Amino acid sequence: MLFRKKSWLRTSCFIVLLYLPGTAAIAQTAGKIPREVIDHTAAHGTALVLVGLDMPWQMESGLSEDQVRTQRETIALVQKDLLSELEGRKYKVLRLYDRIPGMALEVGADVLAELARSPNVTNVLLDRPADLEAASSEKVPWQLFKRAASNGTVLVLAGLRTPWQREDGLSEDLKTLQRKAILSSQSYVLAELSGTQFKVTRLYRSIPGIALRVGLDALQVLEKSPAVTNVVADRPVSVSR
């Protein structure tokens, strides 16, 4: 997941449901809260969300050790500032990220309104339930392990854990943000695979996935990766495609 500066998020206000508490404050903030987040909160009372934080950010692969440490400390400070703003309101912290400027929360409409007003927040997106992968019996099917062991490598498609919506329902700013989040997740997985046998066959821009040729060691890394939701067999790309 990648979260960058506010300049990417100057989208127009959404018209929100009048019966949702706090909607006036949300509607006054240009584009921080997508309509689907507001509608989901109205329908269910709460929503699982990913909150982007307003701070300069670079991928850690391009930073020195000191710069990585400084950036992580800054992320932690901004997270602390935002939680201080939410003090006294009912919410639940699900995940605090240290490598990207973001955090995962369960919030109601009142907290959603606070997030809309906060200068520390760039955007809010719907998150996936943390136990989504648990609903599946296996992240990497055993057949892929068997094929990698027999053939040396196997072609796979890895799904990535990052909020995603069809691009035809997004503004240009949110589309840019989503594509950068996908790129960040791809970079995270590739960093995890460092030192293993793998080759990138396709990097997707508009869907949260990455196509790879991997050996058994890389397949084991994908199985354990918190950034990967599932792995399926891929087919060779047709030259006529």
C-alpha positions in Angstrom: 0.0 0.0 0.0 1.5 3.6 -1.0 0.3 6.9 0.5 1.7 10.2 -0.7 1.1 13.9 -0.5 -2.3 15.7 -0.4 -1.7 17.2 -3.8 -2.7 13.8 -5.3 -6.0 13.8 -3.5 -7.8 17.1 -4.4 -10.9 15.4 -5.7 -14.3 16.9 -5.6 -16.7 16.5 -2.7 -19.0 13.5 -2.6 -22.8 14.0 -2.0 -23.4 11.9 1.1 -26.4 10.4 2.8 -28.2 12.8 5.2 -28.9 10.2 7.8 -25.2 9.4 8.3 -23.8 11.2 11.4 -20.9 13.4 10.7 -21.5 13.7 7.0 -21.4 17.5 7.0 -17.8 17.4 8.1 -17.0 14.7 5.6 -18.7 16.5 2.7 -16.6 19.6 3.4 -13.4 17.7 2.8 -12.5 17.4 -0.9 -12.2 13.8 -1.8 -10.6 12.3 1.3 -13.5 9.9 1.9 -14.7 7.9 -1.1 -18.5 7.5 -1.4 -18.2 3.7 -0.9 -16.6 4.2 2.5 -19.4 6.5 3.6 -22.1 4.2 2.2 -20.5 1.1 3.9 -20.3 2.9 7.2 -24.0 4.0 6.9 -25.1 0.4 6.1 -23.0 -1.5 8.7 -22.3 1.0 11.4 -18.6 0.6 11.1 -16.0 0.1 8.4 -12.6 -1.4 8.1 -10.4 1.3 6.5 -6.9 2.1 5.5 -5.8 5.6 6.4 -3.1 7.3 4.4 -0.9 9.8 6.3 0.3 13.1 5.1 4.1 13.1 5.1 7.0 12.9 2.6 7.7 9.3 1.7 10.1 7.2 -0.4 10.5 3.5 -1.0 13.1 2.2 1.5 15.1 0.5 -1.3 16.3 4.0 -2.3 17.2 5.1 1.2 20.3 4.7 3.4 19.9 3.0 6.8 19.8 6.3 8.6 17.1 7.6 6.2 15.1 4.4 6.6 15.3 4.8 10.4 14.3 8.5 10.2 11.4 7.8 7.9 10.0 5.0 10.1 10.3 7.3 13.2 8.4 10.0 11.3 5.6 7.5 10.3 5.3 6.5 14.0 5.1 10.1 15.1 2.3 10.9 12.6 0.4 7.8 13.6 0.7 8.9 17.2 -0.5 12.4 16.4 -3.6 11.1 14.5 -4.5 8.7 17.4 -4.3 11.7 19.7 -6.8 13.5 17.6 -9.1 10.5 17.8 -8.9 10.4 21.6 -12.2 9.9 23.3 -13.9 8.5 20.2 -14.7 4.8 19.6 -12.4 3.1 17.1 -10.1 0.1 16.9 -6.5 0.0 15.7 -6.0 -3.1 13.4 -2.6 -2.5 12.0 0.2 0.2 12.3 2.6 0.1 9.4 6.2 1.1 9.8 7.4 1.0 6.2 4.5 3.0 4.6 2.7 6.1 6.0 -0.6 4.4 6.8 -2.6 2.6 9.4 -5.6 0.3 9.4 -8.6 1.1 11.6 -12.2 0.0 12.4 -14.2 3.2 12.6 -17.7 4.5 12.9 -19.2 7.6 11.3 -18.0 10.0 14.0 -14.3 8.9 13.6 -14.7 9.0 9.8 -15.7 12.7 10.2 -12.6 13.3 12.3 -10.4 11.6 9.7 -11.9 13.8 7.0 -11.0 16.9 9.0 -7.6 15.8 10.1 -4.5 17.5 8.5 -2.6 14.3 9.1 -4.9 12.3 6.8 -4.5 12.3 3.0 -7.2 9.7 2.1 -9.3 6.8 3.5 -10.0 3.6 1.6 -12.0 0.4 2.5 -9.8 -2.3 3.9 -10.2 -6.1 3.6 -10.9 -8.2 6.7 -7.6 -9.4 8.2 -8.9 -12.9 8.2 -9.8 -12.9 4.5 -7.0 -15.4 3.7 -8.1 -17.7 6.5 -11.3 -18.4 4.6 -9.1 -20.2 2.1 -7.5 -23.5 3.1 -4.2 -22.6 1.5 -2.5 -19.5 0.1 -0.3 -21.5 -2.2 -1.9 -24.7 -3.6 0.2 -27.8 -2.9 0.2 -28.6 -6.6 2.4 -25.5 -7.2 5.0 -26.7 -4.6 5.0 -30.1 -6.3 5.4 -28.6 -9.8 8.2 -26.4 -8.6 10.0 -29.3 -6.9 9.7 -31.4 -10.1 10.4 -28.8 -12.8 12.7 -26.4 -10.9 10.4 -23.4 -11.4 6.7 -22.6 -11.9 4.8 -19.7 -13.4 2.5 -18.0 -10.9 0.2 -15.0 -10.3 0.4 -13.6 -6.8 -2.4 -11.5 -5.5 -1.3 -8.6 -3.3 -2.8 -7.2 -0.1 -3.8 -3.7 -1.0 -7.2 -1.9 -1.2 -8.6 -2.1 -4.7 -11.5 -0.8 -6.7 -12.3 -0.9 -10.4 -10.7 2.2 -12.0 -13.8 3.2 -13.8 -15.3 4.1 -10.4 -12.3 6.3 -9.3 -11.3 9.9 -9.8 -8.0 10.5 -11.5 -6.4 11.3 -8.2 -7.6 8.2 -6.5 -6.6 6.1 -9.6 -3.1 7.5 -9.3 -3.0 6.7 -5.6 -4.3 3.2 -6.2 -1.7 2.5 -8.8 1.1 3.7 -6.5 -0.2 1.5 -3.8 0.0 -1.5 -6.2 3.5 -0.6 -7.1 4.5 -0.3 -3.4 3.1 -3.8 -2.7 4.9 -5.2 -5.7 8.2 -3.6 -4.5 7.6 -5.0 -1.0 7.2 -8.6 -2.3 10.2 -8.3 -4.6 12.3 -7.2 -1.7 11.1 -10.2 0.3 12.1 -12.5 -2.6 15.6 -11.1 -2.6 18.1 -14.0 -2.6 15.6 -16.6 -3.9 15.1 -18.0 -7.4 12.6 -15.8 -9.2 11.9 -13.7 -12.3 9.3 -11.1 -12.9 7.2 -11.9 -16.0 4.6 -9.1 -15.6 4.0 -6.1 -13.4 0.3 -5.0 -13.4 -0.6 -1.3 -13.0 -4.3 -1.4 -12.4 -4.8 -4.6 -10.5 -3.1 -5.8 -7.2 -1.0 -8.6 -8.6 2.3 -9.6 -10.0 3.3 -12.5 -12.4 6.4 -14.4 -11.6 8.5 -17.5 -12.5 9.6 -18.8 -9.1 11.6 -21.7 -7.6 10.7 -23.6 -4.6 12.5 -21.2 -2.2 10.6 -18.2 -3.6 7.3 -20.1 -3.4 7.9 -20.6 0.3 8.5 -16.9 0.8 5.2 -16.1 -1.0 3.4 -18.6 1.2 4.5 -16.7 4.3 4.4 -13.1 3.0 1.9 -10.8 4.7 1.7 -8.8 1.5 0.4 -11.8 -0.5 -3.2 -12.9 -0.4 -3.1 -15.9 -2.7 -1.0 -17.6 -5.4 -2.3 -19.3 -8.5 -0.8 -21.0 -11.5 -0.1 -18.7 -14.5 0.0 -19.5 -18.2 2.7 -18.5 -20.6 2.0 -15.2 -22.3 0.9 -15.7 -25.9 3.0 -13.8 -28.4 -0.2 -12.8 -30.3 -1.7 -11.2 -27.2 
